[in-house]
Amino acid sequence: MENLFIYLESCTTCQRILKELSLPDSVRLQNTKEHPVSLEQVEFLKEQSGSYESLFNRRAQLYRSRNLHEKELSENDYKELLLEHYTFLKRPVLIFNGTAYIGNSKKVVAAAQTAVAND
């Protein structure tokens, strides 16, 4: 998997983290609204994180508006939703040297910064 930063251009948190990371030119930027994640990317991220559910953004407005919070979703449901609409992917995602850093928690961002700095 190539080095990639998957983000939402309109997300201020993604923009802040992108600036903090000081990514090398080898990292391709992918605005998930314009270029949604592919099946291959979702499957790679699932391998890295352990489940499709762990990639899922429960803060997405569609999650509530579709009443998904009231349903029991299967792993396959999560996979289909991730592929269906960009807003369901937890973001940002940095794929760097074969490792995925998923989400915006301080711990994840710090690990991504360390990986980029040590490259």
DSSP file (Angstrom, degrees, kcal/mol; ACC not computed):
  #  RESIDUE AA STRUCTURE BP1 BP2  ACC     N-H-->O    O-->H-N    N-H-->O    O-->H-N    TCO  KAPPA ALPHA  PHI   PSI    X-CA   Y-CA   Z-CA
    1    1 A M              0   0    0      0, 0.0    97,-0.4     0, 0.0    96,-0.1   0.000 360.0 360.0 360.0 132.1    0.0    0.0    0.0
    2    2 A E        -     0   0    0      1,-0.1     2,-0.4    95,-0.1    25,-0.1  -0.223 360.0 -87.8 -68.2 161.0    1.4    3.4   -1.0
    3    3 A N        +     0   0    0     23,-0.3    25,-2.3    93,-0.1     2,-0.3  -0.598  64.3 168.2 -70.3 127.4    2.0    6.2    1.6
    4    4 A L  E     -aB  28  95A   0     91,-2.5    91,-3.5    -2,-0.4     2,-0.5  -0.999  36.9-153.9-150.3 141.0   -1.3    8.0    1.8
    5    5 A F  E     -aB  29  94A   0     23,-2.7    25,-2.9    -2,-0.3     2,-0.6  -0.961  18.4-164.9-118.5 111.0   -3.1   10.6    3.9
    6    6 A I  E     +aB  30  93A   0     87,-3.3    87,-2.7    -2,-0.5     2,-0.3  -0.856  27.7 142.1 -99.6 123.1   -6.9   10.2    3.7
    7    7 A Y  E     -a   31   0A   0     23,-2.2    25,-3.1    -2,-0.6     2,-0.6  -0.891  53.1-107.2-149.7 173.1   -8.7   13.2    5.0
    8    8 A L    >   -     0   0    0     -2,-0.3     3,-2.1    23,-0.2     7,-0.2  -0.969  24.4-147.1-112.0 119.6  -11.7   15.4    4.5
    9    9 A E  T 3  S+     0   0    0     -2,-0.6    -1,-0.1     1,-0.3     6,-0.1   0.805  97.3  51.6 -57.6 -33.3  -10.7   18.8    3.1
   10   10 A S  T 3  S+     0   0    0     -3,-0.1     2,-0.6     4,-0.0    -1,-0.3   0.484  86.7 101.3 -83.6  -2.0  -13.5   20.6    4.9
   11   11 A C    <>  -     0   0    0     -3,-2.1     4,-2.1     1,-0.2     5,-0.1  -0.747  57.8-160.2 -89.1 117.0  -12.6   19.1    8.3
   12   12 A T  H  > S+     0   0    0     -2,-0.6     4,-2.4     1,-0.2     5,-0.2   0.841  92.4  55.5 -66.6 -32.4  -10.6   21.5   10.4
   13   13 A T  H  > S+     0   0    0      2,-0.2     4,-2.5     1,-0.2    -1,-0.2   0.928 108.4  48.0 -64.6 -43.9   -9.2   18.7   12.6
   14   14 A C  H  > S+     0   0    0      1,-0.2     4,-2.5     2,-0.2    -2,-0.2   0.915 111.9  50.1 -61.3 -42.9   -7.9   16.9    9.5
   15   15 A Q  H  X S+     0   0    0     -4,-2.1     4,-1.9    -7,-0.2    -2,-0.2   0.910 111.0  49.1 -62.2 -42.8   -6.3   20.2    8.3
   16   16 A R  H  X S+     0   0    0     -4,-2.4     4,-2.3     1,-0.2    -2,-0.2   0.930 113.1  46.1 -62.6 -46.0   -4.7   20.8   11.7
   17   17 A I  H  X S+     0   0    0     -4,-2.5     4,-2.1     1,-0.2    -2,-0.2   0.884 108.3  56.7 -66.6 -38.3   -3.3   17.2   11.8
   18   18 A L  H  X>S+     0   0    0     -4,-2.5     4,-0.9    -5,-0.2     5,-0.5   0.915 110.4  44.9 -57.9 -43.5   -2.0   17.5    8.3
   19   19 A K  H  <5S+     0   0    0     -4,-1.9     3,-0.5     1,-0.2    -2,-0.2   0.902 111.9  52.7 -66.7 -41.3    0.0   20.6    9.2
   20   20 A E  H  <5S+     0   0    0     -4,-2.3    -2,-0.2     1,-0.2    -1,-0.2   0.833 105.5  54.9 -63.5 -33.1    1.3   19.0   12.4
   21   21 A L  H  <5S-     0   0    0     -4,-2.1    -1,-0.2    -5,-0.1    -2,-0.2   0.755  84.5-153.3 -77.2 -24.4    2.6   15.9   10.6
   22   22 A S  T  <5 -     0   0    0     -4,-0.9    -3,-0.1    -3,-0.5    -2,-0.1   0.965  24.3-152.2  46.8  62.7    4.8   17.7    8.1
   23   23 A L      < -     0   0    0     -5,-0.5    -1,-0.1     1,-0.1    90,-0.0  -0.334   8.0-116.6 -70.1 143.2    4.4   14.8    5.6
   24   24 A P    >   -     0   0    0      0, 0.0     3,-1.8     0, 0.0    -1,-0.1  -0.284  31.8-103.1 -70.7 165.2    7.1   14.1    3.1
   25   25 A D  T 3  S+     0   0    0      1,-0.3    -2,-0.1     3,-0.0     0, 0.0   0.677 115.2  74.8 -63.4 -17.5    6.4   14.4   -0.6
   26   26 A S  T 3  S+     0   0    0      2,-0.1     2,-0.6   -22,-0.0   -23,-0.3   0.610  78.5  88.1 -72.0 -10.2    6.2   10.6   -0.8
   27   27 A V  S <  S-     0   0    0     -3,-1.8     2,-0.3   -25,-0.1   -23,-0.3  -0.807  71.9-147.3 -95.3 120.1    2.8   10.8    0.9
   28   28 A R  E     -a    4   0A   0    -25,-2.3   -23,-2.7    -2,-0.6     2,-0.4  -0.683  12.4-133.2 -85.4 137.0   -0.2   11.2   -1.5
   29   29 A L  E     -a    5   0A   0     -2,-0.3     2,-0.5   -25,-0.2   -23,-0.2  -0.746  19.8-170.0 -90.7 136.0   -3.1   13.2   -0.2
   30   30 A Q  E     -a    6   0A   0    -25,-2.9   -23,-2.2    -2,-0.4     2,-0.8  -0.921  13.7-152.8-130.4 106.5   -6.6   11.8   -0.8
   31   31 A N  E >>  -a    7   0A   0     -2,-0.5     4,-2.9   -25,-0.2     3,-0.6  -0.694  13.6-151.7 -76.2 111.4   -9.6   13.9   -0.1
   32   32 A T  T 34 S+     0   0    0    -25,-3.1    -1,-0.2    -2,-0.8   -24,-0.2   0.697  90.1  59.2 -66.0 -19.8  -12.2   11.2    0.7
   33   33 A K  T 34 S+     0   0    0    -26,-0.4    -1,-0.3     2,-0.1    53,-0.1   0.911 116.6  32.4 -72.7 -41.4  -15.1   13.3   -0.5
   34   34 A E  T <4 S+     0   0    0     -3,-0.6    -2,-0.2     1,-0.3    -1,-0.1   0.829 135.7  26.8 -82.1 -34.3  -13.7   13.7   -4.0
   35   35 A H  S  < S-     0   0    0     -4,-2.9    -1,-0.3     3,-0.0    -2,-0.1  -0.764  85.0-153.8-132.1  84.6  -12.0   10.2   -4.1
   36   36 A P        -     0   0    0      0, 0.0    -3,-0.1     0, 0.0    47,-0.1  -0.113  34.4 -85.3 -57.8 156.6  -13.8    7.8   -1.7
   37   37 A V        -     0   0    0     45,-0.2     2,-0.1    -5,-0.1    52,-0.0  -0.309  46.2-127.7 -63.2 146.7  -11.8    4.9   -0.3
   38   38 A S     >  -     0   0    0     -3,-0.1     4,-2.6     1,-0.1     5,-0.2  -0.443  21.9-107.1 -90.0 165.9  -11.6    1.8   -2.4
   39   39 A L  H  > S+     0   0    0      1,-0.2     4,-2.6     2,-0.2     5,-0.2   0.911 122.5  53.3 -57.1 -43.8  -12.4   -1.7   -1.4
   40   40 A E  H  > S+     0   0    0      1,-0.2     4,-2.2     2,-0.2    -1,-0.2   0.912 110.0  47.3 -59.8 -43.6   -8.7   -2.5   -1.4
   41   41 A Q  H  > S+     0   0    0      2,-0.2     4,-2.6     1,-0.2    -2,-0.2   0.924 112.2  48.9 -65.4 -44.6   -8.0    0.5    1.0
   42   42 A V  H  X S+     0   0    0     -4,-2.6     4,-2.1     1,-0.2    -2,-0.2   0.899 112.2  49.0 -62.9 -40.5  -10.9   -0.5    3.3
   43   43 A E  H  X S+     0   0    0     -4,-2.6     4,-2.1    -5,-0.2    -1,-0.2   0.896 111.2  49.7 -67.5 -39.1   -9.7   -4.1    3.4
   44   44 A F  H  X S+     0   0    0     -4,-2.2     4,-2.0    -5,-0.2    -2,-0.2   0.931 111.6  48.6 -62.4 -45.3   -6.1   -3.0    4.2
   45   45 A L  H  X S+     0   0    0     -4,-2.6     4,-2.5     1,-0.2     5,-0.2   0.866 109.2  53.2 -64.1 -36.0   -7.3   -0.7    7.0
   46   46 A K  H  X S+     0   0    0     -4,-2.1     4,-2.9     2,-0.2    -1,-0.2   0.913 107.6  50.9 -64.5 -42.4   -9.4   -3.6    8.4
   47   47 A E  H  < S+     0   0    0     -4,-2.1    -2,-0.2     1,-0.2    -1,-0.2   0.904 114.2  45.4 -58.9 -40.7   -6.3   -5.8    8.5
   48   48 A Q  H  < S+     0   0    0     -4,-2.0    -2,-0.2     1,-0.2    -1,-0.2   0.871 122.7  33.4 -71.1 -38.7   -4.5   -3.0   10.3
   49   49 A S  H  < S-     0   0    0     -4,-2.5    -2,-0.2    -5,-0.1    -3,-0.2   0.680 102.7-121.2 -97.7 -19.4   -7.2   -2.2   12.8
   50   50 A G  S  < S+     0   0    0     -4,-2.9     2,-0.3    -5,-0.2    -4,-0.1   0.143  80.5  30.7 102.2 -21.0   -8.8   -5.6   13.4
   51   51 A S        -     0   0    0     -6,-0.2     4,-0.3     1,-0.1    -2,-0.1  -0.991  69.4-122.1-161.9 159.2  -12.3   -4.8   12.3
   52   52 A Y  S >  S+     0   0    0     -2,-0.3     3,-1.5     1,-0.2     4,-0.4   0.852 111.9  62.7 -70.1 -34.8  -14.5   -2.7   10.0
   53   53 A E  G >  S+     0   0    0      1,-0.3     3,-1.5     2,-0.2    -1,-0.2   0.868  95.1  59.4 -58.4 -37.3  -16.3   -1.4   13.1
   54   54 A S  G 3  S+     0   0    0      1,-0.3    -1,-0.3    -8,-0.1    -2,-0.2   0.679 104.3  51.6 -67.7 -15.9  -13.0    0.1   14.4
   55   55 A L  G <  S+     0   0    0     -3,-1.5    35,-3.3    -4,-0.3     2,-0.3   0.515  89.0 109.0 -91.2  -7.5  -12.8    2.2   11.2
   56   56 A F  B <   -D   89   0B   0     -3,-1.5     2,-0.9    -4,-0.4    33,-0.2  -0.541  62.8-141.9 -86.6 132.6  -16.4    3.5   11.6
   57   57 A N    >   -     0   0    0     31,-2.9     3,-1.1    -2,-0.3     6,-0.2  -0.793  15.5-177.0 -93.2 102.7  -17.1    7.1   12.5
   58   58 A R  T 3  S+     0   0    0     -2,-0.9    -1,-0.1     1,-0.2     6,-0.1   0.550  78.5  68.7 -76.9  -6.3  -20.1    7.2   14.9
   59   59 A R  T 3  S+     0   0    0      4,-0.1    -1,-0.2    29,-0.1    29,-0.1   0.531  71.5 119.3 -87.5  -6.6  -20.0   11.0   15.0
   60   60 A A    X>  -     0   0    0     -3,-1.1     3,-1.0     1,-0.1     4,-0.9  -0.340  69.2-132.6 -61.0 136.7  -21.1   11.2   11.3
   61   61 A Q  H 3> S+     0   0    0      1,-0.3     4,-2.5     2,-0.2     3,-0.5   0.863 106.5  59.2 -59.2 -36.3  -24.4   13.0   10.9
   62   62 A L  H 3> S+     0   0    0      1,-0.2     4,-2.1     2,-0.2     6,-0.4   0.797  93.4  67.2 -63.7 -27.8  -25.7   10.2    8.7
   63   63 A Y  H <4>S+     0   0    0     -3,-1.0     5,-1.9     1,-0.2     6,-0.9   0.922 112.3  31.1 -59.4 -44.8  -25.2    7.7   11.5
   64   64 A R  H ><5S+     0   0    0     -4,-0.9     3,-2.0    -3,-0.5    -2,-0.2   0.897 116.3  56.3 -79.8 -42.9  -28.0    9.3   13.5
   65   65 A S  H 3<5S+     0   0    0     -4,-2.5    -2,-0.2     1,-0.3    -3,-0.2   0.793 110.4  46.2 -65.2 -26.3  -30.1   10.5   10.7
   66   66 A R  T 3<5S-     0   0    0     -4,-2.1    -1,-0.3    -5,-0.2    -2,-0.2   0.365 112.2-122.4 -91.7   4.7  -30.4    7.0    9.3
   67   67 A N  T X 5 +     0   0    0     -3,-2.0     3,-1.3    -5,-0.1    -3,-0.2   0.789  64.9 144.1  58.1  30.4  -31.1    5.7   12.8
   68   68 A L  G > < +     0   0    0     -5,-1.9     3,-1.5    -6,-0.4    -4,-0.2   0.780  61.5  68.5 -68.3 -25.5  -28.1    3.4   12.6
   69   69 A H  G 3  S+     0   0    0     -6,-0.9    -1,-0.3     1,-0.3    -5,-0.1   0.673  97.8  53.1 -66.7 -15.6  -27.4    4.0   16.3
   70   70 A E  G <  S+     0   0    0     -3,-1.3     2,-0.3    -6,-0.1    -1,-0.3   0.419 101.3  75.7 -97.8   0.4  -30.6    2.0   17.0
   71   71 A K  S <  S-     0   0    0     -3,-1.5     2,-0.8    -4,-0.1    -4,-0.0  -0.773  80.0-122.4-112.1 155.2  -29.6   -1.0   14.9
   72   72 A E        -     0   0    0     -2,-0.3     2,-0.3     0, 0.0    -3,-0.1  -0.874  35.6-156.6 -93.8 112.5  -27.1   -3.8   15.6
   73   73 A L        -     0   0    0     -2,-0.8     2,-0.1    -5,-0.1   -20,-0.0  -0.700   2.6-142.6 -94.8 140.6  -24.7   -3.6   12.7
   74   74 A S     >  -     0   0    0     -2,-0.3     4,-2.3     1,-0.1     5,-0.2  -0.436  32.8-102.1 -88.9 169.5  -22.6   -6.6   11.5
   75   75 A E  H  > S+     0   0    0      1,-0.2     4,-2.4     2,-0.2     5,-0.1   0.893 126.4  52.6 -57.7 -39.8  -19.0   -6.4   10.3
   76   76 A N  H  > S+     0   0    0      2,-0.2     4,-2.6     1,-0.2    -1,-0.2   0.881 106.0  53.6 -65.9 -37.2  -20.4   -6.6    6.7
   77   77 A D  H  > S+     0   0    0      2,-0.2     4,-2.5     1,-0.2    -2,-0.2   0.937 109.6  48.1 -60.0 -46.4  -22.8   -3.7    7.4
   78   78 A Y  H  X S+     0   0    0     -4,-2.3     4,-2.6     1,-0.2    -2,-0.2   0.924 111.3  50.5 -60.2 -44.5  -19.9   -1.6    8.6
   79   79 A K  H  X S+     0   0    0     -4,-2.4     4,-1.9     1,-0.2    -2,-0.2   0.937 111.5  47.4 -59.2 -48.3  -17.9   -2.6    5.5
   80   80 A E  H  X S+     0   0    0     -4,-2.6     4,-1.6     1,-0.2    -1,-0.2   0.902 112.8  49.0 -61.8 -42.3  -20.8   -1.7    3.1
   81   81 A L  H  X S+     0   0    0     -4,-2.5     4,-2.1     2,-0.2     7,-0.3   0.894 108.4  53.5 -65.5 -40.2  -21.4    1.7    4.9
   82   82 A L  H  < S+     0   0    0     -4,-2.6   -45,-0.2     1,-0.2    -1,-0.2   0.884 114.5  41.8 -60.7 -38.7  -17.6    2.6    4.7
   83   83 A L  H  < S+     0   0    0     -4,-1.9    -1,-0.2    -5,-0.2    -2,-0.2   0.749 112.4  56.4 -79.6 -24.1  -17.7    2.0    1.0
   84   84 A E  H  < S+     0   0    0     -4,-1.6     2,-0.4     1,-0.2    -2,-0.2   0.892 116.4  16.8 -76.7 -41.7  -21.0    3.7    0.5
   85   85 A H    ><  -     0   0    0     -4,-2.1     3,-1.6    -5,-0.1     4,-0.3  -0.993  60.8-139.3-144.6 132.8  -20.3    7.1    2.0
   86   86 A Y  G >  S+     0   0    0     -2,-0.4     3,-1.4     1,-0.3    -1,-0.1   0.757  96.8  69.4 -59.0 -28.7  -17.1    9.0    2.8
   87   87 A T  G 3  S+     0   0    0      1,-0.3    -1,-0.3   -54,-0.1   -27,-0.1   0.694  87.7  65.9 -69.3 -17.4  -18.5   10.4    6.1
   88   88 A F  G <  S+     0   0    0     -3,-1.6   -31,-2.9    -7,-0.3     2,-0.4   0.630  79.2  96.1 -81.0 -12.4  -18.5    7.0    7.8
   89   89 A L  B <  S-D   56   0B   0     -3,-1.4   -33,-0.2    -4,-0.3     2,-0.2  -0.656  80.2-123.6 -81.9 127.7  -14.7    6.6    7.7
   90   90 A K        -     0   0    0    -35,-3.3    13,-0.3    -2,-0.4    -2,-0.1  -0.492  53.1 -99.2 -63.2 134.9  -12.9    7.6   10.9
   91   91 A R  S    S+     0   0    0     -2,-0.2    13,-0.2    11,-0.1     2,-0.1  -0.928  76.6  20.5-143.1 163.3  -10.4   10.2    9.9
   92   92 A P        -     0   0    0      0, 0.0    11,-2.7     0, 0.0     2,-0.4   0.603  62.8-169.3 -77.7 170.1   -7.8   11.2    9.1
   93   93 A V  E     -BC   6 102A   0    -87,-2.7   -87,-3.3     9,-0.2     2,-0.5  -0.995   5.1-167.1-125.2 126.8   -6.0    8.1    8.1
   94   94 A L  E     -BC   5 101A   0      7,-2.6     7,-3.0    -2,-0.4     2,-0.6  -0.969   2.3-168.8-111.6 123.3   -2.3    8.0    7.5
   95   95 A I  E     +BC   4 100A   0    -91,-3.5   -91,-2.5    -2,-0.5     2,-0.4  -0.958  20.6 168.3-107.7 115.0   -0.8    5.0    5.7
   96   96 A F  E >   - C   0  99A   0      3,-2.9     3,-1.5    -2,-0.6   -93,-0.1  -0.977  61.8 -19.3-137.7 120.5    2.9    5.3    6.1
   97   97 A N  T 3  S-     0   0    0     -2,-0.4    -1,-0.1     1,-0.3     3,-0.1   0.873 128.6 -47.9  50.1  43.6    5.5    2.6    5.4
   98   98 A G  T 3  S+     0   0    0    -97,-0.4     2,-0.4     1,-0.2    -1,-0.3   0.481 117.9 105.0  84.1   2.7    2.9   -0.2    5.6
   99   99 A T  E <   -C   96   0A   0     -3,-1.5    -3,-2.9   -98,-0.1     2,-0.4  -0.946  58.9-142.5-119.5 139.3    1.3    0.9    8.8
  100  100 A A  E     -C   95   0A   0     -2,-0.4     2,-0.5    -5,-0.2    -5,-0.2  -0.839   7.1-164.8-102.5 135.8   -2.1    2.7    9.2
  101  101 A Y  E     -C   94   0A   0     -7,-3.0    -7,-2.6    -2,-0.4     2,-0.5  -0.973  19.8-166.6-116.9 112.1   -2.7    5.4   11.8
  102  102 A I  E     -C   93   0A   0     -2,-0.5     3,-0.2    -9,-0.2    -9,-0.2  -0.885  38.9  -0.3-116.1 122.8   -6.5    5.8   12.0
  103  103 A G  S    S-     0   0    0    -11,-2.7    -9,-0.1    -2,-0.5   -48,-0.0  -0.397  78.2 -82.1 101.9-176.0   -8.3    8.7   13.7
  104  104 A N        +     0   0    0    -13,-0.2    -1,-0.1    -2,-0.1   -11,-0.0   0.132  68.6 134.4-121.4  19.6   -7.5   11.9   15.5
  105  105 A S     >  -     0   0    0     -3,-0.2     4,-2.6     1,-0.1     5,-0.3  -0.364  66.0-116.8 -66.9 153.0   -6.8   10.8   19.1
  106  106 A K  H  > S+     0   0    0      1,-0.2     4,-2.5     2,-0.2     5,-0.2   0.885 115.5  53.6 -57.6 -39.7   -3.7   12.3   20.6
  107  107 A K  H  > S+     0   0    0      2,-0.2     4,-2.1     1,-0.2    -1,-0.2   0.914 110.9  44.8 -62.9 -44.4   -2.1    8.9   20.9
  108  108 A V  H  > S+     0   0    0      2,-0.2     4,-2.3     1,-0.2    -2,-0.2   0.920 114.2  48.5 -67.0 -44.6   -2.6    8.0   17.2
  109  109 A V  H  X S+     0   0    0     -4,-2.6     4,-2.5     1,-0.2    -2,-0.2   0.902 111.2  50.7 -63.9 -40.7   -1.4   11.5   16.0
  110  110 A A  H  X S+     0   0    0     -4,-2.5     4,-2.2    -5,-0.3    -1,-0.2   0.905 110.3  49.3 -63.4 -41.8    1.7   11.2   18.3
  111  111 A A  H  X S+     0   0    0     -4,-2.1     4,-2.3     2,-0.2    -2,-0.2   0.897 111.7  49.3 -64.2 -39.9    2.5    7.7   16.8
  112  112 A A  H  X S+     0   0    0     -4,-2.3     4,-2.4     2,-0.2     5,-0.2   0.912 110.1  50.8 -65.4 -42.3    2.1    9.0   13.3
  113  113 A Q  H  X S+     0   0    0     -4,-2.5     4,-2.6     1,-0.2    -2,-0.2   0.907 110.6  49.3 -61.6 -42.0    4.4   12.0   14.0
  114  114 A T  H  X S+     0   0    0     -4,-2.2     4,-2.0     2,-0.2    -1,-0.2   0.920 110.9  49.7 -63.3 -44.5    7.0    9.7   15.4
  115  115 A A  H  < S+     0   0    0     -4,-2.3     4,-0.3     1,-0.2    -2,-0.2   0.920 114.0  44.6 -61.5 -44.8    6.8    7.4   12.4
  116  116 A V  H >< S+     0   0    0     -4,-2.4     3,-1.1     1,-0.2    -1,-0.2   0.907 113.7  50.0 -66.9 -42.3    7.1   10.3    9.9
  117  117 A A  H 3< S+     0   0    0     -4,-2.6    -1,-0.2     1,-0.2    -2,-0.2   0.818 110.7  49.9 -67.4 -30.5   10.0   11.9   11.9
  118  118 A N  T 3<        0   0    0     -4,-2.0    -1,-0.2     1,-0.2    -2,-0.2   0.398 360.0 360.0 -89.8   3.7   12.0    8.7   12.1
  119  119 A D    <         0   0    0     -3,-1.1    -1,-0.2    -4,-0.3    -2,-0.1   0.478 360.0 360.0 -78.1 360.0   11.7    8.0    8.4
